[in-house]
Amino acid sequence: MNRRARGLRAWLWQRLSAVYLLAYTLFVAAACAIAPPASYDAWRAWMADPFVGLATALFFGALLLHAWVGMRDVIIDYAGALSLRLALLAVTALVLAGAGLWVLQALYSLHGR
């Protein structure tokens, strides 16, 4: 795959993830406007719904993908030395992977109570 095709793929992932982030945000805003959870337990029960839980997991997956593509492009464009670029990419990947695992643990804990 040539360099131009990789750039197009990154651009496409960035736009698709942004569309999902917007759609999810509008969904949550509408749900809270129509029937706001009255308590923490009501919020927790709503988030434990399989549809909402899946949509939330996909939201955070899209958010992490969006962050990765954006950070990767900035690092590749502005970090001069190859060793610095690789170190920054590795740290970014580890931070985003850790955030993803934390979100999955939080969503999983909704069903354990």
Phi and psi restraints in degrees (range 20) as a CNS / XPLOR table:
assign (resid 1 and name C) (resid 2 and name N)
       (resid 2 and name CA) (resid 2 and name C) 1.0 -81.0 20.0 2
assign (resid 2 and name N) (resid 2 and name CA)
       (resid 2 and name C) (resid 3 and name N) 1.0 168.9 20.0 2
assign (resid 2 and name C) (resid 3 and name N)
       (resid 3 and name CA) (resid 3 and name C) 1.0 -60.9 20.0 2
assign (resid 3 and name N) (resid 3 and name CA)
       (resid 3 and name C) (resid 4 and name N) 1.0 -37.5 20.0 2
assign (resid 3 and name C) (resid 4 and name N)
       (resid 4 and name CA) (resid 4 and name C) 1.0 -65.5 20.0 2
assign (resid 4 and name N) (resid 4 and name CA)
       (resid 4 and name C) (resid 5 and name N) 1.0 -40.6 20.0 2
assign (resid 4 and name C) (resid 5 and name N)
       (resid 5 and name CA) (resid 5 and name C) 1.0 -66.6 20.0 2
assign (resid 5 and name N) (resid 5 and name CA)
       (resid 5 and name C) (resid 6 and name N) 1.0 -36.8 20.0 2
assign (resid 5 and name C) (resid 6 and name N)
       (resid 6 and name CA) (resid 6 and name C) 1.0 -64.2 20.0 2
assign (resid 6 and name N) (resid 6 and name CA)
       (resid 6 and name C) (resid 7 and name N) 1.0 -39.5 20.0 2
assign (resid 6 and name C) (resid 7 and name N)
       (resid 7 and name CA) (resid 7 and name C) 1.0 -65.5 20.0 2
assign (resid 7 and name N) (resid 7 and name CA)
       (resid 7 and name C) (resid 8 and name N) 1.0 -38.2 20.0 2
assign (resid 7 and name C) (resid 8 and name N)
       (resid 8 and name CA) (resid 8 and name C) 1.0 -66.2 20.0 2
assign (resid 8 and name N) (resid 8 and name CA)
       (resid 8 and name C) (resid 9 and name N) 1.0 -40.6 20.0 2
assign (resid 8 and name C) (resid 9 and name N)
       (resid 9 and name CA) (resid 9 and name C) 1.0 -64.2 20.0 2
assign (resid 9 and name N) (resid 9 and name CA)
       (resid 9 and name C) (resid 10 and name N) 1.0 -42.4 20.0 2
assign (resid 9 and name C) (resid 10 and name N)
       (resid 10 and name CA) (resid 10 and name C) 1.0 -62.7 20.0 2
assign (resid 10 and name N) (resid 10 and name CA)
       (resid 10 and name C) (resid 11 and name N) 1.0 -42.6 20.0 2
assign (resid 10 and name C) (resid 11 and name N)
       (resid 11 and name CA) (resid 11 and name C) 1.0 -60.9 20.0 2
assign (resid 11 and name N) (resid 11 and name CA)
       (resid 11 and name C) (resid 12 and name N) 1.0 -43.5 20.0 2
assign (resid 11 and name C) (resid 12 and name N)
       (resid 12 and name CA) (resid 12 and name C) 1.0 -65.0 20.0 2
assign (resid 12 and name N) (resid 12 and name CA)
       (resid 12 and name C) (resid 13 and name N) 1.0 -44.3 20.0 2
assign (resid 12 and name C) (resid 13 and name N)
       (resid 13 and name CA) (resid 13 and name C) 1.0 -61.4 20.0 2
assign (resid 13 and name N) (resid 13 and name CA)
       (resid 13 and name C) (resid 14 and name N) 1.0 -39.9 20.0 2
assign (resid 13 and name C) (resid 14 and name N)
       (resid 14 and name CA) (resid 14 and name C) 1.0 -61.8 20.0 2
assign (resid 14 and name N) (resid 14 and name CA)
       (resid 14 and name C) (resid 15 and name N) 1.0 -44.6 20.0 2
assign (resid 14 and name C) (resid 15 and name N)
       (resid 15 and name CA) (resid 15 and name C) 1.0 -70.6 20.0 2
assign (resid 15 and name N) (resid 15 and name CA)
       (resid 15 and name C) (resid 16 and name N) 1.0 -42.3 20.0 2
assign (resid 15 and name C) (resid 16 and name N)
       (resid 16 and name CA) (resid 16 and name C) 1.0 -64.5 20.0 2
assign (resid 16 and name N) (resid 16 and name CA)
       (resid 16 and name C) (resid 17 and name N) 1.0 -42.0 20.0 2
assign (resid 16 and name C) (resid 17 and name N)
       (resid 17 and name CA) (resid 17 and name C) 1.0 -66.0 20.0 2
assign (resid 17 and name N) (resid 17 and name CA)
       (resid 17 and name C) (resid 18 and name N) 1.0 -37.6 20.0 2
assign (resid 17 and name C) (resid 18 and name N)
       (resid 18 and name CA) (resid 18 and name C) 1.0 -63.5 20.0 2
assign (resid 18 and name N) (resid 18 and name CA)
       (resid 18 and name C) (resid 19 and name N) 1.0 -39.0 20.0 2
assign (resid 18 and name C) (resid 19 and name N)
       (resid 19 and name CA) (resid 19 and name C) 1.0 -64.1 20.0 2
assign (resid 19 and name N) (resid 19 and name CA)
       (resid 19 and name C) (resid 20 and name N) 1.0 -43.0 20.0 2
assign (resid 19 and name C) (resid 20 and name N)
       (resid 20 and name CA) (resid 20 and name C) 1.0 -66.9 20.0 2
assign (resid 20 and name N) (resid 20 and name CA)
       (resid 20 and name C) (resid 21 and name N) 1.0 -41.0 20.0 2
assign (resid 20 and name C) (resid 21 and name N)
       (resid 21 and name CA) (resid 21 and name C) 1.0 -58.7 20.0 2
assign (resid 21 and name N) (resid 21 and name CA)
       (resid 21 and name C) (resid 22 and name N) 1.0 -42.8 20.0 2
assign (resid 21 and name C) (resid 22 and name N)
       (resid 22 and name CA) (resid 22 and name C) 1.0 -65.8 20.0 2
assign (resid 22 and name N) (resid 22 and name CA)
       (resid 22 and name C) (resid 23 and name N) 1.0 -45.3 20.0 2
assign (resid 22 and name C) (resid 23 and name N)
       (resid 23 and name CA) (resid 23 and name C) 1.0 -61.3 20.0 2
assign (resid 23 and name N) (resid 23 and name CA)
       (resid 23 and name C) (resid 24 and name N) 1.0 -43.7 20.0 2
assign (resid 23 and name C) (resid 24 and name N)
       (resid 24 and name CA) (resid 24 and name C) 1.0 -65.2 20.0 2
assign (resid 24 and name N) (resid 24 and name CA)
       (resid 24 and name C) (resid 25 and name N) 1.0 -43.0 20.0 2
assign (resid 24 and name C) (resid 25 and name N)
       (resid 25 and name CA) (resid 25 and name C) 1.0 -60.8 20.0 2
assign (resid 25 and name N) (resid 25 and name CA)
       (resid 25 and name C) (resid 26 and name N) 1.0 -42.6 20.0 2
assign (resid 25 and name C) (resid 26 and name N)
       (resid 26 and name CA) (resid 26 and name C) 1.0 -65.9 20.0 2
assign (resid 26 and name N) (resid 26 and name CA)
       (resid 26 and name C) (resid 27 and name N) 1.0 -38.7 20.0 2
assign (resid 26 and name C) (resid 27 and name N)
       (resid 27 and name CA) (resid 27 and name C) 1.0 -61.2 20.0 2
assign (resid 27 and name N) (resid 27 and name CA)
       (resid 27 and name C) (resid 28 and name N) 1.0 -47.3 20.0 2
assign (resid 27 and name C) (resid 28 and name N)
       (resid 28 and name CA) (resid 28 and name C) 1.0 -67.2 20.0 2
assign (resid 28 and name N) (resid 28 and name CA)
       (resid 28 and name C) (resid 29 and name N) 1.0 -41.5 20.0 2
assign (resid 28 and name C) (resid 29 and name N)
       (resid 29 and name CA) (resid 29 and name C) 1.0 -61.8 20.0 2
assign (resid 29 and name N) (resid 29 and name CA)
       (resid 29 and name C) (resid 30 and name N) 1.0 -42.8 20.0 2
assign (resid 29 and name C) (resid 30 and name N)
       (resid 30 and name CA) (resid 30 and name C) 1.0 -66.4 20.0 2
assign (resid 30 and name N) (resid 30 and name CA)
       (resid 30 and name C) (resid 31 and name N) 1.0 -43.0 20.0 2
assign (resid 30 and name C) (resid 31 and name N)
       (resid 31 and name CA) (resid 31 and name C) 1.0 -62.8 20.0 2
assign (resid 31 and name N) (resid 31 and name CA)
       (resid 31 and name C) (resid 32 and name N) 1.0 -39.4 20.0 2
assign (resid 31 and name C) (resid 32 and name N)
       (resid 32 and name CA) (resid 32 and name C) 1.0 -73.4 20.0 2
assign (resid 32 and name N) (resid 32 and name CA)
       (resid 32 and name C) (resid 33 and name N) 1.0 -29.2 20.0 2
assign (resid 32 and name C) (resid 33 and name N)
       (resid 33 and name CA) (resid 33 and name C) 1.0 -74.5 20.0 2
assign (resid 33 and name N) (resid 33 and name CA)
       (resid 33 and name C) (resid 34 and name N) 1.0 -36.9 20.0 2
assign (resid 33 and name C) (resid 34 and name N)
       (resid 34 and name CA) (resid 34 and name C) 1.0 -76.8 20.0 2
assign (resid 34 and name N) (resid 34 and name CA)
       (resid 34 and name C) (resid 35 and name N) 1.0 -49.1 20.0 2
assign (resid 34 and name C) (resid 35 and name N)
       (resid 35 and name CA) (resid 35 and name C) 1.0 -143.0 20.0 2
assign (resid 35 and name N) (resid 35 and name CA)
       (resid 35 and name C) (resid 36 and name N) 1.0 80.5 20.0 2
assign (resid 35 and name C) (resid 36 and name N)
       (resid 36 and name CA) (resid 36 and name C) 1.0 -66.1 20.0 2
assign (resid 36 and name N) (resid 36 and name CA)
       (resid 36 and name C) (resid 37 and name N) 1.0 137.8 20.0 2
assign (resid 36 and name C) (resid 37 and name N)
       (resid 37 and name CA) (resid 37 and name C) 1.0 -61.7 20.0 2
assign (resid 37 and name N) (resid 37 and name CA)
       (resid 37 and name C) (resid 38 and name N) 1.0 131.8 20.0 2
assign (resid 37 and name C) (resid 38 and name N)
       (resid 38 and name CA) (resid 38 and name C) 1.0 -81.9 20.0 2
assign (resid 38 and name N) (resid 38 and name CA)
       (resid 38 and name C) (resid 39 and name N) 1.0 -18.1 20.0 2
assign (resid 38 and name C) (resid 39 and name N)
       (resid 39 and name CA) (resid 39 and name C) 1.0 -151.1 20.0 2
assign (resid 39 and name N) (resid 39 and name CA)
       (resid 39 and name C) (resid 40 and name N) 1.0 173.5 20.0 2
assign (resid 39 and name C) (resid 40 and name N)
       (resid 40 and name CA) (resid 40 and name C) 1.0 -61.2 20.0 2
assign (resid 40 and name N) (resid 40 and name CA)
       (resid 40 and name C) (resid 41 and name N) 1.0 -42.1 20.0 2
assign (resid 40 and name C) (resid 41 and name N)
       (resid 41 and name CA) (resid 41 and name C) 1.0 -63.7 20.0 2
assign (resid 41 and name N) (resid 41 and name CA)
       (resid 41 and name C) (resid 42 and name N) 1.0 -37.6 20.0 2
assign (resid 41 and name C) (resid 42 and name N)
       (resid 42 and name CA) (resid 42 and name C) 1.0 -66.8 20.0 2
assign (resid 42 and name N) (resid 42 and name CA)
       (resid 42 and name C) (resid 43 and name N) 1.0 -40.6 20.0 2
assign (resid 42 and name C) (resid 43 and name N)
       (resid 43 and name CA) (resid 43 and name C) 1.0 -63.6 20.0 2
assign (resid 43 and name N) (resid 43 and name CA)
       (resid 43 and name C) (resid 44 and name N) 1.0 -44.2 20.0 2
assign (resid 43 and name C) (resid 44 and name N)
       (resid 44 and name CA) (resid 44 and name C) 1.0 -63.3 20.0 2
assign (resid 44 and name N) (resid 44 and name CA)
       (resid 44 and name C) (resid 45 and name N) 1.0 -41.5 20.0 2
assign (resid 44 and name C) (resid 45 and name N)
       (resid 45 and name CA) (resid 45 and name C) 1.0 -64.8 20.0 2
assign (resid 45 and name N) (resid 45 and name CA)
       (resid 45 and name C) (resid 46 and name N) 1.0 -40.3 20.0 2
assign (resid 45 and name C) (resid 46 and name N)
       (resid 46 and name CA) (resid 46 and name C) 1.0 -63.7 20.0 2
assign (resid 46 and name N) (resid 46 and name CA)
       (resid 46 and name C) (resid 47 and name N) 1.0 -43.5 20.0 2
assign (resid 46 and name C) (resid 47 and name N)
       (resid 47 and name CA) (resid 47 and name C) 1.0 -68.6 20.0 2
assign (resid 47 and name N) (resid 47 and name CA)
       (resid 47 and name C) (resid 48 and name N) 1.0 -24.7 20.0 2
assign (resid 47 and name C) (resid 48 and name N)
       (resid 48 and name CA) (resid 48 and name C) 1.0 -79.3 20.0 2
assign (resid 48 and name N) (resid 48 and name CA)
       (resid 48 and name C) (resid 49 and name N) 1.0 -12.8 20.0 2
assign (resid 48 and name C) (resid 49 and name N)
       (resid 49 and name CA) (resid 49 and name C) 1.0 -57.6 20.0 2
assign (resid 49 and name N) (resid 49 and name CA)
       (resid 49 and name C) (resid 50 and name N) 1.0 133.3 20.0 2
assign (resid 49 and name C) (resid 50 and name N)
       (resid 50 and name CA) (resid 50 and name C) 1.0 -56.9 20.0 2
assign (resid 50 and name N) (resid 50 and name CA)
       (resid 50 and name C) (resid 51 and name N) 1.0 -39.2 20.0 2
assign (resid 50 and name C) (resid 51 and name N)
       (resid 51 and name CA) (resid 51 and name C) 1.0 -65.3 20.0 2
assign (resid 51 and name N) (resid 51 and name CA)
       (resid 51 and name C) (resid 52 and name N) 1.0 -47.2 20.0 2
assign (resid 51 and name C) (resid 52 and name N)
       (resid 52 and name CA) (resid 52 and name C) 1.0 -66.9 20.0 2
assign (resid 52 and name N) (resid 52 and name CA)
       (resid 52 and name C) (resid 53 and name N) 1.0 -40.0 20.0 2
assign (resid 52 and name C) (resid 53 and name N)
       (resid 53 and name CA) (resid 53 and name C) 1.0 -62.0 20.0 2
assign (resid 53 and name N) (resid 53 and name CA)
       (resid 53 and name C) (resid 54 and name N) 1.0 -43.3 20.0 2
assign (resid 53 and name C) (resid 54 and name N)
       (resid 54 and name CA) (resid 54 and name C) 1.0 -66.0 20.0 2
assign (resid 54 and name N) (resid 54 and name CA)
       (resid 54 and name C) (resid 55 and name N) 1.0 -44.0 20.0 2
assign (resid 54 and name C) (resid 55 and name N)
       (resid 55 and name CA) (resid 55 and name C) 1.0 -61.6 20.0 2
assign (resid 55 and name N) (resid 55 and name CA)
       (resid 55 and name C) (resid 56 and name N) 1.0 -37.6 20.0 2
assign (resid 55 and name C) (resid 56 and name N)
       (resid 56 and name CA) (resid 56 and name C) 1.0 -69.6 20.0 2
assign (resid 56 and name N) (resid 56 and name CA)
       (resid 56 and name C) (resid 57 and name N) 1.0 -42.0 20.0 2
assign (resid 56 and name C) (resid 57 and name N)
       (resid 57 and name CA) (resid 57 and name C) 1.0 -61.8 20.0 2
assign (resid 57 and name N) (resid 57 and name CA)
       (resid 57 and name C) (resid 58 and name N) 1.0 -42.3 20.0 2
assign (resid 57 and name C) (resid 58 and name N)
       (resid 58 and name CA) (resid 58 and name C) 1.0 -65.3 20.0 2
assign (resid 58 and name N) (resid 58 and name CA)
       (resid 58 and name C) (resid 59 and name N) 1.0 -36.1 20.0 2
assign (resid 58 and name C) (resid 59 and name N)
       (resid 59 and name CA) (resid 59 and name C) 1.0 -59.2 20.0 2
assign (resid 59 and name N) (resid 59 and name CA)
       (resid 59 and name C) (resid 60 and name N) 1.0 -49.3 20.0 2
assign (resid 59 and name C) (resid 60 and name N)
       (resid 60 and name CA) (resid 60 and name C) 1.0 -70.0 20.0 2
assign (resid 60 and name N) (resid 60 and name CA)
       (resid 60 and name C) (resid 61 and name N) 1.0 -32.6 20.0 2
assign (resid 60 and name C) (resid 61 and name N)
       (resid 61 and name CA) (resid 61 and name C) 1.0 -62.4 20.0 2
assign (resid 61 and name N) (resid 61 and name CA)
       (resid 61 and name C) (resid 62 and name N) 1.0 -44.1 20.0 2
assign (resid 61 and name C) (resid 62 and name N)
       (resid 62 and name CA) (resid 62 and name C) 1.0 -65.8 20.0 2
assign (resid 62 and name N) (resid 62 and name CA)
       (resid 62 and name C) (resid 63 and name N) 1.0 -38.5 20.0 2
assign (resid 62 and name C) (resid 63 and name N)
       (resid 63 and name CA) (resid 63 and name C) 1.0 -63.4 20.0 2
assign (resid 63 and name N) (resid 63 and name CA)
       (resid 63 and name C) (resid 64 and name N) 1.0 -44.8 20.0 2
assign (resid 63 and name C) (resid 64 and name N)
       (resid 64 and name CA) (resid 64 and name C) 1.0 -66.7 20.0 2
assign (resid 64 and name N) (resid 64 and name CA)
       (resid 64 and name C) (resid 65 and name N) 1.0 -40.3 20.0 2
assign (resid 64 and name C) (resid 65 and name N)
       (resid 65 and name CA) (resid 65 and name C) 1.0 -62.9 20.0 2
assign (resid 65 and name N) (resid 65 and name CA)
       (resid 65 and name C) (resid 66 and name N) 1.0 -43.9 20.0 2
assign (resid 65 and name C) (resid 66 and name N)
       (resid 66 and name CA) (resid 66 and name C) 1.0 -60.9 20.0 2
assign (resid 66 and name N) (resid 66 and name CA)
       (resid 66 and name C) (resid 67 and name N) 1.0 -44.5 20.0 2
assign (resid 66 and name C) (resid 67 and name N)
       (resid 67 and name CA) (resid 67 and name C) 1.0 -65.2 20.0 2
assign (resid 67 and name N) (resid 67 and name CA)
       (resid 67 and name C) (resid 68 and name N) 1.0 -42.0 20.0 2
assign (resid 67 and name C) (resid 68 and name N)
       (resid 68 and name CA) (resid 68 and name C) 1.0 -61.5 20.0 2
assign (resid 68 and name N) (resid 68 and name CA)
       (resid 68 and name C) (resid 69 and name N) 1.0 -48.5 20.0 2
assign (resid 68 and name C) (resid 69 and name N)
       (resid 69 and name CA) (resid 69 and name C) 1.0 -61.7 20.0 2
assign (resid 69 and name N) (resid 69 and name CA)
       (resid 69 and name C) (resid 70 and name N) 1.0 -43.8 20.0 2
assign (resid 69 and name C) (resid 70 and name N)
       (resid 70 and name CA) (resid 70 and name C) 1.0 -65.6 20.0 2
assign (resid 70 and name N) (resid 70 and name CA)
       (resid 70 and name C) (resid 71 and name N) 1.0 -48.0 20.0 2
assign (resid 70 and name C) (resid 71 and name N)
       (resid 71 and name CA) (resid 71 and name C) 1.0 -65.4 20.0 2
assign (resid 71 and name N) (resid 71 and name CA)
       (resid 71 and name C) (resid 72 and name N) 1.0 -40.3 20.0 2
assign (resid 71 and name C) (resid 72 and name N)
       (resid 72 and name CA) (resid 72 and name C) 1.0 -60.6 20.0 2
assign (resid 72 and name N) (resid 72 and name CA)
       (resid 72 and name C) (resid 73 and name N) 1.0 -44.2 20.0 2
assign (resid 72 and name C) (resid 73 and name N)
       (resid 73 and name CA) (resid 73 and name C) 1.0 -64.4 20.0 2
assign (resid 73 and name N) (resid 73 and name CA)
       (resid 73 and name C) (resid 74 and name N) 1.0 -42.3 20.0 2
assign (resid 73 and name C) (resid 74 and name N)
       (resid 74 and name CA) (resid 74 and name C) 1.0 -64.3 20.0 2
assign (resid 74 and name N) (resid 74 and name CA)
       (resid 74 and name C) (resid 75 and name N) 1.0 -45.3 20.0 2
assign (resid 74 and name C) (resid 75 and name N)
       (resid 75 and name CA) (resid 75 and name C) 1.0 -63.0 20.0 2
assign (resid 75 and name N) (resid 75 and name CA)
       (resid 75 and name C) (resid 76 and name N) 1.0 -46.0 20.0 2
assign (resid 75 and name C) (resid 76 and name N)
       (resid 76 and name CA) (resid 76 and name C) 1.0 -63.2 20.0 2
assign (resid 76 and name N) (resid 76 and name CA)
       (resid 76 and name C) (resid 77 and name N) 1.0 -37.7 20.0 2
assign (resid 76 and name C) (resid 77 and name N)
       (resid 77 and name CA) (resid 77 and name C) 1.0 -74.8 20.0 2
assign (resid 77 and name N) (resid 77 and name CA)
       (resid 77 and name C) (resid 78 and name N) 1.0 -34.1 20.0 2
assign (resid 77 and name C) (resid 78 and name N)
       (resid 78 and name CA) (resid 78 and name C) 1.0 -115.6 20.0 2
assign (resid 78 and name N) (resid 78 and name CA)
       (resid 78 and name C) (resid 79 and name N) 1.0 -16.5 20.0 2
assign (resid 78 and name C) (resid 79 and name N)
       (resid 79 and name CA) (resid 79 and name C) 1.0 -85.6 20.0 2
assign (resid 79 and name N) (resid 79 and name CA)
       (resid 79 and name C) (resid 80 and name N) 1.0 118.1 20.0 2
assign (resid 79 and name C) (resid 80 and name N)
       (resid 80 and name CA) (resid 80 and name C) 1.0 -73.2 20.0 2
assign (resid 80 and name N) (resid 80 and name CA)
       (resid 80 and name C) (resid 81 and name N) 1.0 -59.8 20.0 2
assign (resid 80 and name C) (resid 81 and name N)
       (resid 81 and name CA) (resid 81 and name C) 1.0 -74.5 20.0 2
assign (resid 81 and name N) (resid 81 and name CA)
       (resid 81 and name C) (resid 82 and name N) 1.0 141.3 20.0 2
assign (resid 81 and name C) (resid 82 and name N)
       (resid 82 and name CA) (resid 82 and name C) 1.0 -60.8 20.0 2
assign (resid 82 and name N) (resid 82 and name CA)
       (resid 82 and name C) (resid 83 and name N) 1.0 -40.5 20.0 2
assign (resid 82 and name C) (resid 83 and name N)
       (resid 83 and name CA) (resid 83 and name C) 1.0 -64.8 20.0 2
assign (resid 83 and name N) (resid 83 and name CA)
       (resid 83 and name C) (resid 84 and name N) 1.0 -40.5 20.0 2
assign (resid 83 and name C) (resid 84 and name N)
       (resid 84 and name CA) (resid 84 and name C) 1.0 -64.5 20.0 2
assign (resid 84 and name N) (resid 84 and name CA)
       (resid 84 and name C) (resid 85 and name N) 1.0 -43.5 20.0 2
assign (resid 84 and name C) (resid 85 and name N)
       (resid 85 and name CA) (resid 85 and name C) 1.0 -59.9 20.0 2
assign (resid 85 and name N) (resid 85 and name CA)
       (resid 85 and name C) (resid 86 and name N) 1.0 -46.9 20.0 2
assign (resid 85 and name C) (resid 86 and name N)
       (resid 86 and name CA) (resid 86 and name C) 1.0 -65.3 20.0 2
assign (resid 86 and name N) (resid 86 and name CA)
       (resid 86 and name C) (resid 87 and name N) 1.0 -40.2 20.0 2
assign (resid 86 and name C) (resid 87 and name N)
       (resid 87 and name CA) (resid 87 and name C) 1.0 -64.1 20.0 2
assign (resid 87 and name N) (resid 87 and name CA)
       (resid 87 and name C) (resid 88 and name N) 1.0 -44.8 20.0 2
assign (resid 87 and name C) (resid 88 and name N)
       (resid 88 and name CA) (resid 88 and name C) 1.0 -64.9 20.0 2
assign (resid 88 and name N) (resid 88 and name CA)
       (resid 88 and name C) (resid 89 and name N) 1.0 -39.5 20.0 2
assign (resid 88 and name C) (resid 89 and name N)
       (resid 89 and name CA) (resid 89 and name C) 1.0 -64.4 20.0 2
assign (resid 89 and name N) (resid 89 and name CA)
       (resid 89 and name C) (resid 90 and name N) 1.0 -40.5 20.0 2
assign (resid 89 and name C) (resid 90 and name N)
       (resid 90 and name CA) (resid 90 and name C) 1.0 -65.1 20.0 2
assign (resid 90 and name N) (resid 90 and name CA)
       (resid 90 and name C) (resid 91 and name N) 1.0 -44.8 20.0 2
assign (resid 90 and name C) (resid 91 and name N)
       (resid 91 and name CA) (resid 91 and name C) 1.0 -63.6 20.0 2
assign (resid 91 and name N) (resid 91 and name CA)
       (resid 91 and name C) (resid 92 and name N) 1.0 -43.2 20.0 2
assign (resid 91 and name C) (resid 92 and name N)
       (resid 92 and name CA) (resid 92 and name C) 1.0 -60.8 20.0 2
assign (resid 92 and name N) (resid 92 and name CA)
       (resid 92 and name C) (resid 93 and name N) 1.0 -45.6 20.0 2
assign (resid 92 and name C) (resid 93 and name N)
       (resid 93 and name CA) (resid 93 and name C) 1.0 -61.8 20.0 2
assign (resid 93 and name N) (resid 93 and name CA)
       (resid 93 and name C) (resid 94 and name N) 1.0 -41.6 20.0 2
assign (resid 93 and name C) (resid 94 and name N)
       (resid 94 and name CA) (resid 94 and name C) 1.0 -66.3 20.0 2
assign (resid 94 and name N) (resid 94 and name CA)
       (resid 94 and name C) (resid 95 and name N) 1.0 -42.4 20.0 2
assign (resid 94 and name C) (resid 95 and name N)
       (resid 95 and name CA) (resid 95 and name C) 1.0 -63.9 20.0 2
assign (resid 95 and name N) (resid 95 and name CA)
       (resid 95 and name C) (resid 96 and name N) 1.0 -45.2 20.0 2
assign (resid 95 and name C) (resid 96 and name N)
       (resid 96 and name CA) (resid 96 and name C) 1.0 -67.4 20.0 2
assign (resid 96 and name N) (resid 96 and name CA)
       (resid 96 and name C) (resid 97 and name N) 1.0 -38.6 20.0 2
assign (resid 96 and name C) (resid 97 and name N)
       (resid 97 and name CA) (resid 97 and name C) 1.0 -64.6 20.0 2
assign (resid 97 and name N) (resid 97 and name CA)
       (resid 97 and name C) (resid 98 and name N) 1.0 -41.3 20.0 2
assign (resid 97 and name C) (resid 98 and name N)
       (resid 98 and name CA) (resid 98 and name C) 1.0 -62.7 20.0 2
assign (resid 98 and name N) (resid 98 and name CA)
       (resid 98 and name C) (resid 99 and name N) 1.0 -41.9 20.0 2
assign (resid 98 and name C) (resid 99 and name N)
       (resid 99 and name CA) (resid 99 and name C) 1.0 -63.1 20.0 2
assign (resid 99 and name N) (resid 99 and name CA)
       (resid 99 and name C) (resid 100 and name N) 1.0 -40.7 20.0 2
assign (resid 99 and name C) (resid 100 and name N)
       (resid 100 and name CA) (resid 100 and name C) 1.0 -63.5 20.0 2
assign (resid 100 and name N) (resid 100 and name CA)
       (resid 100 and name C) (resid 101 and name N) 1.0 -42.4 20.0 2
assign (resid 100 and name C) (resid 101 and name N)
       (resid 101 and name CA) (resid 101 and name C) 1.0 -65.4 20.0 2
assign (resid 101 and name N) (resid 101 and name CA)
       (resid 101 and name C) (resid 102 and name N) 1.0 -38.4 20.0 2
assign (resid 101 and name C) (resid 102 and name N)
       (resid 102 and name CA) (resid 102 and name C) 1.0 -63.6 20.0 2
assign (resid 102 and name N) (resid 102 and name CA)
       (resid 102 and name C) (resid 103 and name N) 1.0 -42.6 20.0 2
assign (resid 102 and name C) (resid 103 and name N)
       (resid 103 and name CA) (resid 103 and name C) 1.0 -64.7 20.0 2
assign (resid 103 and name N) (resid 103 and name CA)
       (resid 103 and name C) (resid 104 and name N) 1.0 -43.9 20.0 2
assign (resid 103 and name C) (resid 104 and name N)
       (resid 104 and name CA) (resid 104 and name C) 1.0 -61.4 20.0 2
assign (resid 104 and name N) (resid 104 and name CA)
       (resid 104 and name C) (resid 105 and name N) 1.0 -40.2 20.0 2
assign (resid 104 and name C) (resid 105 and name N)
       (resid 105 and name CA) (resid 105 and name C) 1.0 -64.0 20.0 2
assign (resid 105 and name N) (resid 105 and name CA)
       (resid 105 and name C) (resid 106 and name N) 1.0 -42.1 20.0 2
assign (resid 105 and name C) (resid 106 and name N)
       (resid 106 and name CA) (resid 106 and name C) 1.0 -64.5 20.0 2
assign (resid 106 and name N) (resid 106 and name CA)
       (resid 106 and name C) (resid 107 and name N) 1.0 -42.9 20.0 2
assign (resid 106 and name C) (resid 107 and name N)
       (resid 107 and name CA) (resid 107 and name C) 1.0 -67.9 20.0 2
assign (resid 107 and name N) (resid 107 and name CA)
       (resid 107 and name C) (resid 108 and name N) 1.0 -38.4 20.0 2
assign (resid 107 and name C) (resid 108 and name N)
       (resid 108 and name CA) (resid 108 and name C) 1.0 -65.5 20.0 2
assign (resid 108 and name N) (resid 108 and name CA)
       (resid 108 and name C) (resid 109 and name N) 1.0 -36.2 20.0 2
assign (resid 108 and name C) (resid 109 and name N)
       (resid 109 and name CA) (resid 109 and name C) 1.0 -67.3 20.0 2
assign (resid 109 and name N) (resid 109 and name CA)
       (resid 109 and name C) (resid 110 and name N) 1.0 -19.3 20.0 2
assign (resid 109 and name C) (resid 110 and name N)
       (resid 110 and name CA) (resid 110 and name C) 1.0 -62.1 20.0 2
assign (resid 110 and name N) (resid 110 and name CA)
       (resid 110 and name C) (resid 111 and name N) 1.0 -28.8 20.0 2
assign (resid 110 and name C) (resid 111 and name N)
       (resid 111 and name CA) (resid 111 and name C) 1.0 -93.5 20.0 2
assign (resid 111 and name N) (resid 111 and name CA)
       (resid 111 and name C) (resid 112 and name N) 1.0 -7.8 20.0 2
assign (resid 111 and name C) (resid 112 and name N)
       (resid 112 and name CA) (resid 112 and name C) 1.0 -90.0 20.0 2
assign (resid 112 and name N) (resid 112 and name CA)
       (resid 112 and name C) (resid 113 and name N) 1.0 -7.2 20.0 2
